[in-house]
Amino acid sequence: MNAAKVIKTSFKDHFSSISKNYHIHRPDYPDNLFSYLNSQVSQHDVAWDCATGNGQCALKLSTFFSKIIASDASTQQIKQSSHADNINYIVATAEYVPIRANCADLITVAQALHWFDIEAFTKEAARILNSEGVLAVWSYNLLNINPDVDTVINQLDKNILKNYWPPERGLVENQYATIHMPFTELTTKPFQMEVEWSLGQLIGYLNTWSSVEAYKKQNRSNPLDLIKHPLLKAWGMENTIQSIRWPITMKLWRK
């Protein structure tokens, strides 16, 4: 892997301060999602993973494409990135990336489009995609475990943290329904992330929410302490392993 090249870093930064936790506690995207994306493109030379974070998506793409360009505006996130010989990391915003025109067979944006200046990013994507290139964006909202635990998580999300989510979060909640691109929209398949976690692992994940971090900074306390007892009661024994699922919303366009 080449050292990350720093280009431009002016952006809304919600995750640099928790980049290590993000790397450890965020779930992985399913392998069949990447196999599906691979089937949507006719060439497999270059993929640009925009807002790569810790390189989770870039690493999985690296098995399908000759070269991966993985960019993120956060230097701290890039420092946590996953290595592969064919991944080149760049510290740059989504709206301005030093990638040559018409080179990318695929552009991916995982759980990040809502943070962008979408109009500016769209112009950059149109410049970088080749004539038959595909743009794939996806997001996920709340997890599903069981009705009792889900009720506690919903209370955290909708009541305790409702004033701490950035406004861009609304795009995730409405499943990117209002986002349109000047390309041909394609039909997509449903996907979901699935893990088997203990309560401690779930709490580690909840601590990666941008709203939890904002609450901590403003109140000097952890909002998860407010749900500790009802969450444990709903979960059962602390070391019990539960199945957790996140439905994924994906949108695809071909240039």
BAFI-3210 file (N, C-alpha, C; in Angstrom, 3 decimals, decimal comma, padded with zeros to 6 digits):
// residues 255
n [1|2|3|4|5|6|7|8|9|10|11|12|13|14|15|16|17|18|19|20|21|22|23|24|25|26|27|28|29|30|31|32|33|34|35|36|37|38|39|40|41|42|43|44|45|46|47|48|49|50|51|52|53|54|55|56|57|58|59|60|61|62|63|64|65|66|67|68|69|70|71|72|73|74|75|76|77|78|79|80|81|82|83|84|85|86|87|88|89|90|91|92|93|94|95|96|97|98|99|100|101|102|103|104|105|106|107|108|109|110|111|112|113|114|115|116|117|118|119|120|121|122|123|124|125|126|127|128|129|130|131|132|133|134|135|136|137|138|139|140|141|142|143|144|145|146|147|148|149|150|151|152|153|154|155|156|157|158|159|160|161|162|163|164|165|166|167|168|169|170|171|172|173|174|175|176|177|178|179|180|181|182|183|184|185|186|187|188|189|190|191|192|193|194|195|196|197|198|199|200|201|202|203|204|205|206|207|208|209|210|211|212|213|214|215|216|217|218|219|220|221|222|223|224|225|226|227|228|229|230|231|232|233|234|235|236|237|238|239|240|241|242|243|244|245|246|247|248|249|250|251|252|253|254|255]
n.u [000,837|000,580|001,791|-000,550|-001,664|-001,931|-004,399|-006,680|-008,556|-010,820|-013,797|-016,919|-016,372|-017,108|-016,066|-013,280|-012,229|-013,050|-011,950|-010,441|-012,146|-014,216|-013,055|-012,766|-015,348|-017,414|-019,733|-019,027|-019,531|-021,550|-020,186|-021,578|-022,644|-020,509|-019,805|-022,068|-021,875|-019,566|-020,593|-022,026|-020,476|-018,553|-015,844|-012,861|-010,827|-010,276|-011,436|-013,024|-013,191|-014,981|-014,821|-013,694|-013,166|-011,962|-011,108|-012,595|-014,504|-012,918|-010,968|-012,428|-013,254|-010,824|-010,283|-011,557|-010,909|-008,296|-006,993|-007,460|-008,584|-008,703|-010,273|-010,440|-011,536|-010,568|-007,642|-007,083|-008,869|-007,870|-005,426|-006,170|-006,598|-007,190|-004,802|-003,670|-001,953|-002,856|-004,292|-004,523|-004,267|-005,753|-005,859|-008,468|-011,252|-014,615|-015,509|-013,442|-010,983|-007,810|-007,940|-007,688|-009,683|-012,509|-011,783|-012,671|-014,219|-016,032|-017,587|-017,797|-019,722|-020,012|-022,194|-021,928|-022,613|-024,519|-023,127|-021,870|-021,269|-023,534|-024,144|-021,671|-020,111|-021,418|-020,728|-017,992|-017,984|-019,165|-017,152|-015,064|-015,989|-015,929|-017,215|-019,139|-019,333|-020,242|-022,003|-022,290|-024,091|-024,682|-026,464|-027,191|-029,561|-031,101|-030,414|-031,649|-032,667|-034,213|-037,667|-037,704|-035,075|-034,800|-036,694|-035,480|-033,185|-034,393|-035,507|-033,180|-032,253|-034,419|-035,369|-033,442|-031,195|-032,173|-031,788|-029,149|-028,227|-026,686|-028,164|-028,012|-028,477|-031,112|-031,338|-030,480|-032,435|-034,677|-033,975|-032,373|-034,155|-034,651|-032,440|-030,958|-029,341|-027,635|-027,645|-028,323|-030,605|-030,385|-031,916|-031,801|-030,641|-031,815|-029,861|-028,209|-026,436|-025,061|-024,375|-023,025|-023,206|-022,012|-023,342|-021,482|-020,103|-022,132|-022,522|-020,032|-020,309|-022,499|-021,256|-019,897|-021,619|-022,281|-023,952|-023,859|-021,226|-021,398|-023,195|-021,675|-019,598|-020,988|-022,342|-020,620|-020,855|-021,829|-024,389|-025,240|-025,202|-027,671|-029,393|-028,507|-029,491|-032,194|-031,421|-029,745|-031,607|-033,379|-031,677|-030,727|-028,544|-025,290|-023,204|-024,529|-025,004|-026,292|-028,140|-027,706|-028,962|-028,672|-030,560|-029,699|-029,755|-029,490|-028,444|-028,060|-026,395|-025,808|-023,430]
n.v [-001,189|002,222|005,192|007,428|010,142|013,545|015,829|017,650|018,856|020,110|019,803|018,487|017,072|014,272|011,960|011,587|011,792|009,468|007,450|005,093|003,480|003,297|001,745|-000,664|-001,384|-001,109|-002,853|-005,275|-004,958|-007,145|-009,953|-010,719|-008,382|-007,066|-008,890|-008,649|-005,942|-006,206|-007,692|-005,812|-004,207|-003,926|-003,773|-004,077|-002,473|000,007|001,163|003,615|004,247|006,262|008,422|006,503|005,881|003,690|001,991|-000,276|-000,979|-000,598|-002,606|-004,957|-004,509|-004,721|-007,302|-007,652|-005,683|-004,218|-001,912|000,108|003,220|004,909|007,264|009,676|012,301|012,454|012,297|010,808|008,657|007,401|006,564|004,336|002,482|-000,445|-002,599|-003,283|-004,397|-003,266|-001,005|002,447|005,085|008,255|011,369|013,327|015,437|014,483|016,013|016,999|015,393|014,125|012,505|011,052|011,957|010,105|007,462|005,560|002,465|001,822|003,591|003,833|004,636|004,318|004,526|007,343|009,368|011,245|013,115|014,717|017,588|017,298|018,097|019,080|016,775|015,100|016,235|015,718|012,914|012,407|013,356|011,558|008,914|006,342|005,864|003,858|003,509|002,759|004,130|003,518|003,832|003,511|003,028|002,592|002,337|002,097|-000,772|-004,185|-006,378|-007,787|-007,420|-006,307|-005,339|-003,676|-001,702|-000,308|000,687|002,299|004,227|005,462|006,530|008,131|009,705|010,370|011,104|012,716|015,440|015,590|014,445|015,145|017,267|016,072|013,444|012,883|012,182|009,566|008,371|008,601|006,865|007,702|008,621|011,082|011,648|012,120|011,396|012,514|010,321|007,021|005,312|002,213|-000,972|-002,443|-004,984|-006,306|-006,010|-006,961|-006,347|-008,650|-009,781|-011,621|-010,797|-009,893|-008,148|-006,236|-005,797|-004,657|-002,258|-001,090|-000,575|001,269|003,410|004,485|006,095|009,232|011,002|010,160|010,810|013,596|014,194|013,415|015,337|017,716|017,342|016,133|013,502|010,069|009,152|006,546|005,550|006,188|004,311|001,972|000,083|-000,655|-001,693|-003,875|-005,452|-006,037|-007,404|-009,657|-012,088|-010,693|-011,739|-013,106|-014,086|-012,378|-012,232|-009,743|-007,364|-005,187|-003,608|-002,721|000,132|000,620|002,452|002,587|003,839|004,141|005,644]
n.w [000,000|-000,849|000,805|002,264|000,328|000,938|000,154|000,401|003,126|004,256|005,827|007,172|010,135|011,770|012,783|013,120|015,725|016,880|015,452|015,892|017,480|015,640|013,657|015,018|015,946|014,039|011,918|009,287|005,740|003,723|001,891|-000,432|-001,390|-002,617|-004,575|-006,126|-006,989|-008,501|-010,615|-011,984|-013,554|-016,553|-016,920|-014,927|-013,928|-012,463|-009,365|-007,409|-004,102|-002,293|000,516|002,271|004,901|007,265|005,319|004,944|002,944|000,663|000,919|000,452|-002,160|-003,411|-004,156|-006,505|-008,367|-010,337|-009,456|-006,645|-005,677|-002,796|-000,959|001,692|003,799|006,335|008,056|010,332|010,124|007,819|008,815|010,229|008,316|006,229|004,767|001,437|-001,465|-003,847|-003,213|-003,123|-000,987|-000,365|001,213|001,039|000,210|-000,704|-002,773|-004,245|-005,753|-006,663|-009,195|-012,368|-015,238|-016,457|-015,712|-013,869|-013,307|-011,391|-008,769|-005,321|-002,448|000,794|003,421|003,685|001,853|002,632|004,100|002,294|000,094|-002,072|-004,690|-005,667|-005,376|-007,194|-009,668|-009,636|-009,573|-012,080|-013,709|-013,184|-013,575|-016,070|-019,466|-019,228|-016,586|-013,126|-010,421|-007,058|-004,143|-000,666|002,449|005,967|008,607|011,683|013,748|013,931|016,436|018,618|019,652|022,325|022,876|020,654|021,220|023,328|022,063|020,156|021,833|022,753|020,311|019,254|021,359|023,553|022,020|020,014|019,466|018,907|016,644|013,507|010,960|008,459|008,836|008,350|005,658|005,624|007,176|005,537|003,598|001,432|-000,448|-001,666|-003,120|-006,199|-009,298|-012,286|-014,050|-015,412|-013,523|-011,825|-011,159|-007,946|-005,611|-002,439|000,526|003,586|006,629|008,919|012,172|014,985|018,182|021,479|024,376|025,156|022,759|021,230|022,667|022,219|019,465|019,522|020,688|018,556|017,200|015,743|017,060|019,706|020,355|020,054|022,114|024,350|024,261|024,711|027,133|028,867|029,679|029,191|027,030|026,875|029,401|030,363|029,397|030,362|032,339|031,436|028,953|029,585|030,927|028,836|027,156|028,538|029,992|030,248|028,705|026,763|023,394|020,643|017,573|015,172|012,900|010,103|007,790|004,473|002,468|-000,905|-003,789|-007,273|-010,164|-013,670|-015,775]
ca.u [000,000|001,305|001,428|-001,665|-001,324|-002,850|-004,764|-007,591|-009,190|-011,877|-015,019|-017,601|-015,671|-017,836|-015,562|-011,838|-011,917|-013,400|-011,558|-010,005|-013,362|-014,947|-012,389|-012,966|-016,714|-018,412|-019,896|-018,547|-020,529|-021,549|-019,429|-022,427|-022,831|-019,391|-019,960|-023,125|-021,308|-018,650|-021,376|-022,676|-019,531|-017,952|-014,397|-012,489|-009,497|-010,151|-012,588|-012,788|-014,003|-015,008|-015,088|-013,369|-013,043|-010,817|-010,791|-013,382|-015,054|-011,811|-010,311|-013,242|-013,204|-009,483|-010,236|-012,264|-010,403|-006,838|-006,512|-008,445|-008,246|-009,544|-010,082|-011,224|-011,092|-010,019|-006,331|-007,154|-009,518|-006,927|-004,391|-006,721|-007,043|-006,780|-003,779|-003,577|-000,969|-003,475|-005,074|-003,827|-005,058|-005,601|-006,628|-009,103|-012,698|-015,363|-015,836|-012,241|-010,043|-006,885|-008,066|-007,855|-011,040|-012,973|-010,941|-013,220|-015,291|-016,989|-017,406|-018,609|-019,838|-020,676|-022,594|-021,240|-023,078|-025,299|-022,233|-021,218|-021,921|-023,923|-024,040|-020,260|-019,666|-021,998|-019,883|-016,719|-018,255|-019,382|-015,838|-014,152|-016,539|-015,785|-018,479|-020,115|-019,075|-021,373|-021,922|-023,065|-024,110|-025,573|-026,488|-028,004|-030,074|-031,085|-030,265|-032,754|-032,215|-035,495|-038,538|-037,373|-033,848|-035,055|-037,419|-034,513|-032,343|-035,226|-035,597|-031,906|-032,169|-035,491|-035,629|-032,242|-030,233|-032,849|-031,255|-027,694|-027,904|-026,566|-029,352|-027,820|-028,965|-032,439|-031,226|-030,399|-033,729|-035,637|-033,383|-031,832|-035,242|-034,630|-031,163|-031,022|-028,118|-027,886|-027,259|-029,412|-030,740|-030,509|-032,601|-030,849|-031,083|-031,721|-028,740|-028,166|-025,298|-025,450|-023,296|-023,376|-022,483|-022,346|-023,810|-020,322|-019,828|-023,182|-022,225|-018,909|-020,873|-023,296|-020,319|-019,397|-022,615|-021,886|-024,805|-023,330|-020,032|-021,838|-023,775|-020,563|-018,872|-021,821|-022,815|-019,539|-021,322|-022,168|-025,832|-025,518|-025,451|-029,099|-030,144|-027,740|-030,297|-033,206|-030,779|-029,319|-032,822|-033,904|-030,686|-030,547|-027,185|-024,432|-022,381|-025,381|-024,754|-027,522|-028,036|-028,012|-029,103|-028,887|-030,944|-028,920|-030,384|-028,507|-028,880|-027,073|-026,585|-024,803|-023,187]
ca.v [000,000|003,465|006,124|008,275|011,467|014,526|016,827|018,679|018,264|020,940|019,002|018,267|015,912|013,676|010,639|011,481|011,611|008,098|006,608|003,765|002,742|003,057|000,622|-001,891|-001,726|-001,063|-004,152|-005,382|-005,139|-008,558|-010,294|-010,803|-007,026|-006,749|-009,757|-008,045|-004,767|-006,718|-008,153|-004,674|-003,479|-004,773|-003,711|-004,157|-001,872|001,007|001,527|004,692|004,154|007,627|008,426|005,119|005,647|002,833|001,125|-001,509|-001,257|-000,673|-003,905|-005,971|-004,232|-005,013|-008,657|-007,652|-004,650|-004,147|-000,784|000,805|004,530|005,046|008,613|010,111|013,616|012,328|011,656|009,822|007,453|006,744|005,904|003,062|001,777|-001,815|-002,567|-004,227|-003,864|-002,522|000,119|003,715|005,956|009,696|012,203|014,341|015,487|013,821|016,961|017,310|014,277|014,136|011,279|011,465|011,875|008,950|006,294|004,621|001,549|001,806|004,476|003,397|005,524|003,510|005,196|008,639|010,364|012,275|014,133|015,441|018,555|016,288|018,674|019,107|015,386|014,574|016,708|014,992|011,537|012,424|013,548|010,438|007,676|006,156|006,003|002,869|003,309|002,651|004,756|002,772|004,451|002,785|003,460|001,773|003,114|001,378|-002,219|-005,023|-007,492|-008,379|-006,291|-005,668|-004,555|-002,627|-000,623|000,487|001,402|003,360|005,284|006,177|007,247|009,096|010,573|010,889|011,677|013,318|016,777|015,493|013,967|016,192|017,275|015,182|012,110|012,715|011,503|008,131|007,924|008,431|005,876|008,380|008,721|012,374|011,812|011,744|011,647|012,704|009,090|006,049|004,558|000,777|-001,736|-003,052|-006,087|-006,006|-006,579|-006,595|-006,775|-009,535|-010,164|-012,272|-009,955|-009,788|-006,818|-005,348|-005,426|-003,715|-000,964|-000,545|-000,028|002,459|004,502|005,066|007,006|010,643|011,663|009,811|011,630|014,980|014,250|013,366|016,604|018,788|017,070|015,509|012,211|009,152|008,896|005,114|005,285|006,400|003,122|000,801|-000,909|-001,255|-002,465|-005,148|-006,229|-006,500|-008,292|-010,893|-012,203|-009,781|-012,470|-013,758|-013,661|-012,111|-011,938|-008,340|-007,136|-003,830|-003,558|-001,771|000,836|000,856|003,045|002,409|004,570|003,948|006,883]
ca.w [000,000|-000,847|001,863|001,873|-000,166|001,505|-000,848|000,902|004,296|004,838|005,753|008,442|010,688|012,884|013,142|013,339|017,139|017,304|014,316|016,345|017,828|014,390|012,995|015,792|016,324|012,975|011,249|007,906|004,692|003,315|000,681|-001,619|-001,908|-003,508|-005,751|-006,937|-007,648|-009,521|-011,762|-012,625|-014,401|-017,590|-016,754|-013,515|-013,825|-011,399|-008,534|-006,437|-002,892|-001,770|001,957|002,584|006,345|007,593|004,188|005,016|001,614|-000,290|001,029|-000,216|-003,597|-003,937|-004,716|-007,786|-009,270|-010,405|-008,670|-005,828|-005,136|-001,604|-000,439|002,840|004,259|007,680|008,178|011,404|009,594|006,907|009,627|010,684|007,110|005,931|003,735|000,319|-002,416|-004,951|-002,701|-002,931|-000,126|-000,542|002,129|000,199|000,329|-001,779|-003,834|-005,015|-005,619|-007,793|-009,984|-013,762|-015,772|-017,244|-015,436|-012,893|-013,693|-010,283|-007,621|-004,183|-001,284|001,818|004,666|003,752|000,885|003,310|004,645|001,203|-000,779|-003,069|-006,032|-006,041|-005,542|-008,438|-010,772|-009,564|-009,988|-013,530|-014,332|-012,961|-014,134|-017,516|-020,209|-018,776|-015,166|-012,212|-009,107|-006,052|-002,810|000,247|003,841|006,861|009,720|012,953|013,750|014,414|017,274|019,000|020,005|023,601|022,719|019,657|021,887|024,096|021,094|019,571|022,830|022,681|019,036|019,000|022,504|024,205|021,069|018,858|019,180|018,760|015,299|012,498|010,089|007,309|009,195|007,764|004,365|005,925|007,689|004,428|002,689|000,248|-001,432|-002,354|-003,821|-007,607|-010,040|-013,722|-014,726|-015,500|-012,271|-012,021|-010,123|-007,021|-004,762|-001,003|001,270|004,990|007,425|010,017|013,086|016,246|019,134|022,899|024,761|025,136|021,377|020,836|023,284|021,461|018,225|019,812|020,982|017,307|016,629|015,811|018,054|021,031|020,545|020,255|023,471|025,303|024,251|025,249|028,495|029,638|030,176|028,102|027,020|027,019|030,826|030,620|028,982|030,810|033,039|030,553|027,887|030,161|031,196|027,551|026,537|029,299|030,512|029,501|027,739|025,771|022,015|019,903|016,147|014,896|011,460|009,601|006,375|003,695|001,350|-001,977|-005,048|-008,337|-011,420|-014,723|-016,511]
c.u [000,872|000,885|000,327|-001,158|-002,370|-003,114|-005,571|-008,396|-010,247|-013,215|-015,669|-017,089|-016,400|-017,135|-014,064|-011,503|-012,228|-012,975|-011,129|-011,204|-014,163|-014,379|-012,706|-014,424|-017,766|-018,519|-019,374|-019,720|-020,428|-020,808|-020,311|-022,747|-021,730|-019,381|-021,000|-022,604|-020,346|-019,391|-022,008|-021,757|-018,863|-016,434|-014,067|-011,070|-009,363|-011,484|-012,159|-013,741|-013,919|-015,491|-014,867|-013,309|-011,799|-010,508|-011,550|-013,912|-013,939|-011,146|-011,113|-013,273|-011,882|-009,358|-010,866|-011,657|-008,881|-006,273|-007,675|-007,855|-009,223|-009,265|-010,952|-010,660|-010,416|-008,686|-006,367|-007,834|-008,567|-005,833|-004,857|-007,031|-006,457|-005,865|-004,004|-002,680|-001,598|-004,403|-004,163|-004,730|-004,714|-006,434|-007,180|-010,600|-013,347|-015,553|-014,635|-011,200|-009,128|-006,854|-008,332|-009,274|-011,276|-012,203|-011,634|-014,335|-016,401|-016,590|-018,335|-018,580|-020,661|-020,924|-021,947|-021,827|-023,812|-024,428|-021,675|-021,973|-022,295|-023,815|-022,594|-019,719|-020,183|-021,170|-018,555|-016,901|-018,444|-018,062|-015,002|-014,674|-016,225|-017,168|-019,548|-019,976|-020,336|-021,043|-022,838|-022,953|-025,032|-025,436|-027,287|-028,394|-030,014|-030,995|-031,545|-032,172|-033,422|-036,361|-038,144|-036,122|-034,079|-035,783|-036,465|-033,630|-033,126|-035,391|-034,324|-031,868|-033,164|-035,705|-034,347|-031,346|-030,874|-032,304|-029,740|-027,266|-027,707|-027,776|-029,239|-028,326|-030,339|-032,411|-031,129|-031,761|-034,764|-035,062|-032,943|-032,890|-035,192|-033,345|-031,285|-029,712|-028,447|-027,420|-028,483|-029,477|-031,030|-031,302|-031,563|-031,487|-031,023|-030,507|-028,896|-026,860|-025,811|-024,222|-023,884|-022,539|-022,935|-022,856|-022,658|-019,983|-020,877|-022,895|-021,033|-019,379|-021,649|-022,403|-019,686|-020,417|-022,130|-022,697|-024,344|-022,101|-020,400|-022,429|-022,663|-019,870|-019,673|-022,132|-021,758|-020,002|-021,727|-023,672|-026,184|-025,729|-026,939|-029,948|-029,504|-028,643|-031,412|-032,601|-030,338|-030,523|-033,374|-032,984|-030,650|-029,149|-026,227|-023,606|-023,205|-025,081|-026,087|-027,197|-028,510|-027,992|-029,311|-029,328|-030,161|-029,788|-029,326|-029,172|-027,722|-027,433|-025,457|-024,676|-023,678]
c.v [001,238|004,322|007,046|009,648|012,456|015,617|017,966|018,097|019,150|020,223|018,937|016,958|015,392|012,440|010,546|011,168|010,205|007,083|005,209|002,911|002,385|001,829|-000,700|-002,330|-001,630|-002,425|-004,108|-005,503|-006,567|-008,787|-010,304|-009,432|-006,700|-007,648|-009,188|-006,814|-005,178|-007,128|-007,011|-003,886|-004,437|-004,783|-003,614|-003,623|-000,973|001,179|002,629|004,494|005,490|007,625|007,028|004,829|004,839|001,812|-000,178|-001,922|-001,446|-002,042|-004,986|-005,754|-004,685|-006,419|-008,721|-006,700|-004,589|-003,052|-000,155|002,145|004,780|006,401|008,851|011,444|013,569|011,594|010,562|008,537|006,688|006,008|004,550|002,125|000,379|-001,820|-003,636|-003,580|-003,002|-001,402|001,326|004,655|007,424|010,396|013,376|014,316|014,807|014,713|017,355|016,229|014,257|012,793|011,698|011,196|010,555|007,663|005,216|003,771|001,544|002,868|003,981|004,459|004,784|004,340|006,575|009,716|011,518|013,364|015,060|016,708|017,747|016,836|018,675|017,696|014,800|014,988|015,964|013,539|011,449|012,590|012,275|009,123|007,568|006,061|005,000|002,582|003,353|003,364|004,001|003,482|003,634|003,324|002,454|002,629|002,265|-000,133|-002,894|-006,181|-008,326|-007,236|-005,577|-004,786|-003,406|-001,447|000,282|001,306|002,540|004,527|006,127|007,073|008,402|010,084|011,200|011,646|012,489|014,698|016,776|014,912|015,165|016,143|016,346|013,764|011,825|012,014|009,991|007,608|007,769|007,603|006,491|008,614|010,015|012,617|011,268|012,138|011,780|011,519|008,181|005,234|003,094|000,151|-002,422|-004,203|-005,657|-006,707|-006,210|-007,067|-007,624|-009,867|-010,932|-011,585|-010,183|-008,375|-005,812|-004,890|-004,446|-002,330|-000,300|000,092|001,261|003,662|005,101|005,986|008,450|011,385|011,362|010,658|013,091|015,164|014,279|014,721|017,707|018,583|016,473|014,238|011,370|008,869|007,427|004,730|005,399|005,196|001,837|-000,282|-001,487|-002,081|-003,830|-006,044|-006,817|-007,541|-009,659|-010,918|-011,416|-010,489|-013,271|-013,198|-013,523|-011,871|-010,507|-008,122|-005,656|-003,929|-002,436|-001,184|001,137|001,523|002,940|003,262|004,204|005,232|006,766]
c.w [000,000|000,342|001,370|001,455|000,333|000,475|-000,232|002,051|004,960|004,687|007,129|009,037|011,926|013,459|013,421|014,787|017,648|016,233|014,745|016,715|016,593|013,684|013,696|015,821|015,214|012,284|009,817|006,939|004,145|001,995|-000,561|-002,191|-002,920|-004,737|-006,696|-007,674|-008,763|-010,784|-012,549|-013,557|-015,380|-017,531|-015,270|-013,303|-012,594|-010,679|-007,579|-005,280|-002,180|-000,323|002,521|004,078|006,645|006,493|004,148|003,641|000,590|-000,282|000,316|-001,728|-004,210|-004,496|-006,106|-008,818|-009,213|-009,516|-007,925|-005,406|-003,999|-000,968|000,790|003,301|005,623|007,682|009,240|010,945|008,681|007,684|010,148|009,516|006,978|004,715|002,658|-000,728|-003,506|-004,484|-002,511|-002,135|-000,365|000,528|001,322|000,427|-000,868|-002,982|-004,698|-004,764|-006,846|-008,524|-011,421|-014,257|-016,498|-016,959|-014,613|-013,491|-012,647|-009,267|-006,517|-003,085|-000,242|003,071|004,798|002,853|001,563|003,941|003,572|000,818|-002,024|-004,490|-006,519|-006,241|-006,850|-009,650|-010,802|-009,991|-011,494|-014,281|-014,285|-013,545|-015,621|-018,161|-019,801|-017,278|-014,317|-010,899|-008,155|-004,714|-001,919|001,664|004,658|008,062|010,991|012,769|014,222|015,217|017,700|019,518|021,293|023,480|021,745|020,276|022,658|023,147|020,442|020,542|022,830|021,455|018,960|020,138|023,057|023,230|019,940|018,496|018,957|017,415|014,366|011,554|008,901|007,571|008,600|006,419|004,542|006,346|006,581|003,280|001,346|-000,839|-002,235|-003,122|-005,238|-008,286|-011,525|-014,557|-014,798|-014,217|-012,566|-010,882|-009,235|-006,245|-003,297|-000,379|002,743|005,605|008,573|010,855|014,263|017,314|020,565|023,177|024,732|023,730|020,846|021,400|022,591|020,158|018,487|020,119|019,728|016,646|016,789|016,869|019,473|021,331|020,791|021,654|024,518|025,405|024,916|026,727|029,416|030,349|028,976|028,127|027,171|028,481|031,147|030,223|029,497|031,404|032,153|029,427|028,397|030,433|029,904|026,920|027,220|029,890|029,615|028,434|026,729|024,385|021,287|018,425|015,906|013,388|011,175|008,136|005,679|002,587|000,310|-003,176|-006,044|-009,545|-012,391|-015,542|-017,952]
res [m|n|a|a|k|v|i|k|t|s|f|k|d|h|f|s|s|i|s|k|n|y|h|i|h|r|p|d|y|p|d|n|l|f|s|y|l|n|s|q|v|s|q|h|d|v|a|w|d|c|a|t|g|n|g|q|c|a|l|k|l|s|t|f|f|s|k|i|i|a|s|d|a|s|t|q|q|i|k|q|s|s|h|a|d|n|i|n|y|i|v|a|t|a|e|y|v|p|i|r|a|n|c|a|d|l|i|t|v|a|q|a|l|h|w|f|d|i|e|a|f|t|k|e|a|a|r|i|l|n|s|e|g|v|l|a|v|w|s|y|n|l|l|n|i|n|p|d|v|d|t|v|i|n|q|l|d|k|n|i|l|k|n|y|w|p|p|e|r|g|l|v|e|n|q|y|a|t|i|h|m|p|f|t|e|l|t|t|k|p|f|q|m|e|v|e|w|s|l|g|q|l|i|g|y|l|n|t|w|s|s|v|e|a|y|k|k|q|n|r|s|n|p|l|d|l|i|k|h|p|l|l|k|a|w|g|m|e|n|t|i|q|s|i|r|w|p|i|t|m|k|l|w|r|k]
***
